[in-house]
Amino acid sequence: MERRRKFEYSAFVGALIVVASPLLSFAGSETSHSGTLVAYAPSNSLSDNEEGEPLFLSLSLSMTPPSLRQTALSPAPPVKDMDITAADGAETLSLPLSLSISSSLVLAAKDMAKDTVDTDTVAIGKKPGDEPVSRESLFGDDEQPRKEASSEPAWKKLVTGWRGFSQLEIADNYSSPEHFSKAKLRTELSRTGQFNEHIKWKVSGRFDYDAAYDLSGFYPSAVRQDQRYDFFIRENYLDISAGNFDFRLGRQHVIWGEMVGLFFADVVSAKDMREFILPSFDIMRIPQWAMRAEYSRNDTHVEVLWIPVPTIDEIGKPGADFYPGPLRANASFLGEDRSGRNVGNSNYGLRVSQLVKGWDISGFYYHSLDAASTFYRVSGPTEPLVFQPRHDDIDQVGATVSKDFGSVVLKGELVYTDGRKFNVSRPTAMNGLVRQDTLDYAVGLDFNLPADTRLNLQFFQRVFFAYDRDNFSDRVENGASILLNAKLWRKLEGQALLIHSLNRSDWMFRPRLTWQFERNWRWALGADVFGGGPTGLFGRFQNNDRVYTELRYSF
């Protein structure tokens, strides 16, 4: 009889070990006197409390002698007790098996009490309604890591998230000699992202291909090679923010001013001048490799800029439609001298802006290798005219102001330039140039009129200091512009821009129709017409009047 009781006792203890060991290993306990299994009820049939809290099923096993057992919480009502008497009159071991159902509030109280009670708890966090996939996952000893949701493939991350546009441009010069002048496809891509909330980045590039230089032999070989195709590294920079300070490192646009149709205070940007000022400014501007630091606090903004190796204007090759050399019909030209582009001729500048009672006022100083070309005469006074484009150091001080009056916006820009040289007609002048400081300014009013109509009026002026009478320009050059933009019908928009000198007949007229026929699609039809003398800003291109069309898809 005694042997049978020992056998039953050993069998029962072995079964308990088999059942309890996974629980103890899951909880990570080394030695415990009791174990508790807690699980969510698999259905809502036991959740009858008013708050709708889930009920829990609790199964408790105890193997401690009664004299050592300390009760910290009220025991659950026993379902069945089994007493086994050890040999030699040892104290009887009680193995109570208790079953109870409790709500989440009761379990929360038990979790708070376990800090003071020497017990180990094993909890399996299965949500209501979840079905266990295996015995191991039910009892928590499934040691395989939980698989995360399948992430997006790497190739898809690389090809998505890009923005940009693709634009087809076709133009025909109808002035004598008439010729097919452009069949260009531009495609630009850009993408932004961030490493964290303080470090962000941008990458972008553009590819241009002009089939007109393959389809037509009108232009010289050098022009065709220069303008057939281009790859532009656009903005590629790293942004770092630190409190009131922001830093931008890399190739970037730095825009300090923007008037309609012409450039005044936008002195930092290099420009692609191979189509004069006809493309939109965002296409014309060439980013600079720069380091820029900005400080902002309240209504004050301070900007410090350094450009180690400056980028300069693209002017094309002699024989192109809009090559900017002087006296193009009577002169020849050498290749552009770009040797000044080095760290020794770094550009640098400072700009301070302040918002005062709605007036946005800024002032700046900028030292640079002039992005615009100066045409040095390299031939003798009695020899045929030969020029070479070069770049000189200049210093510029300027200011901008703007004020929104509701339906009218006032803008003004002013720039004083020191160190720039200008061509003169005097044969004895060294290099055919005279150094003259200038003051340029422009004032504009932008009106928002009824029926989705916009009217912009501008007056601009250039003043030469220490004026040389052999200059091709007057001492004071005046000009004006008018831009009218209106919605003609639903998605059809009309625009006309006229820029005219007030000193002489020198002008440019640009009518344009735009049809936004789909959300991301735009079609345009327009013309560029020039008039004036051969030395005028616009008149020198009077034989390049053209009509054009554009088709653009943005994404």
Phi, psi and omega in degrees: 000313179300318180297321179295318179296320178296320179297316178297318180299315180296319179297318182293317179296319177299318178297319179298321180297317180300318182286319188280331186299318176298323180295317182292321179292325178295319181283343179078019182275146181272310181216129181220156178266338181211158177228145181229131178253124182237133179214152174289147173294136185286354179214177181270004183293338179262359181265079183254002180288160190292328182281354181073024181283147179291143177266156185237145177259123184241127179239120185243139176232137180228136180235021182263148174296153181300328183289338181262347185284130174244132184264116178261329179235158179295128182289152177286153180302130182290142173265317181203134177245146177229120178256131179236125182266125180283164181290160177060033173069022179294162183297139182292132175271132179256128179244074181287137175247112185242146180229129180215157177239127183222158179273174182296334179291321179293317180295325177298321177295321178295322179296325178288329183279342187289347176290336182253351180252136183277072177226159177245136183240135176247125182237135177249116187272062175273129180284155178301133178094346178283141178255133179293139181270343179201165178296323182295319180290332178292317184263005169084010180254024173277105189274355179288136181296148180289133182282132177281162178298143183301126182277167181291137180303147182299321182296327181288325177296328182284330186261354178252164178086004180272145174238162177160203180204160171230127188225127176258128182234126179234130181222151177225124176278114185266353175286158181286128358277133179293138180200155177283116192252342182202136170215069192258138173245119178251135175225122181238136178234143176212153179212141178238158179192186180209146173276324173201188186291346182254346183232117180234166183213163175213140173230143179198156178200161180219141177239129178242135173227128181245107183287346181299330182278351171263331184272340184233145176256019184294323188267154176298159183301319181298322178292317181298318179292326183284327189244006180292311179210154180212145168242122182252128168279109183275221182284123177219100188214170176239127177257130179233125179247141179212091181067237180277359183254143174227139181234135176235122184239126178131196182277124191206155170276137174234104188247112182256357178188154179202110172256179183273122171084336185222163179252133176231282181277357178279070190271342185278322186293133164279160187223148173270102186263014183291346171239033180058226180251029186278319178294165176296153186297327181292336175275323182291321186294139176247124182295157177253145169283111191215162170240120185233132176241134181232140177236128181231133175205125183055241182255018181247138179224127180239136184227128177242134188228137172224129178241101185301309179237107188288148170265139183241172184297148169265117184250353180084198183240153176304135183104348175285159184302321188240032175297129192273010183297149180285152176048054188299331182284340187242359187235164172239166190222141173269171179293152183292137177268111180248019184294342181285354180280089178205171184297332178295339178247042181299148172266147176206156182195169180221136178223135179235130180236147180215136175261116184235106177052044178088352177268122177266107187242137178219153174223149183213159169230138183215123173253134187204161160282118188306122179292331178278150182277143169249128186266105178279134174278120182254002177262162178287166183302329183256003182266162174303146186292127175226128182239156174225127178285131178225176183227131183248161174282136177223161174235139182225137175235134184207178180208154174225154178212144175210150181209129179265117179256020181098261180277355180229134176241128178259133176227144176213143178222143181217136180219127172255126184243128179242128174109355181276146181248151184230146178289143176231162183273354183285119184297331185277353180293134181298126181061010180069022186231155173224132178281127181215129175282149183226155171237118177246137174211158179215143177231132183224150175237129180247118183253130170263108186258166178299165178061040176053048182244137179236136178233126178238130178238134181224145170236134180224158185208145171237132179242127177265131175262147186052054189297136175260126186292346178270006176294144179287349179251161175284165179301320176235117179257125181244149178203166180212159178217153176222131178236127177236125181230131183212149174274118186272320182194118179045258184261014181256129185232138178245148181211146176217132180235128176235124174241128189220137171286142176263000178265330185203178177277094179213113191207166174218133180235132186224090172277152184201140172243136180231132180239114177269079191280341172222171186304314184251010183245141179218133177239138183224151176222130183202184180214152175234117186236133183240152176209150178135185182278170185291344179256003181279159180301321181254327184297332180297345179250025186292344177266013181242027175300142185209158168246152185210164173220151181224141173231123187231135173240125181250144181215000000 
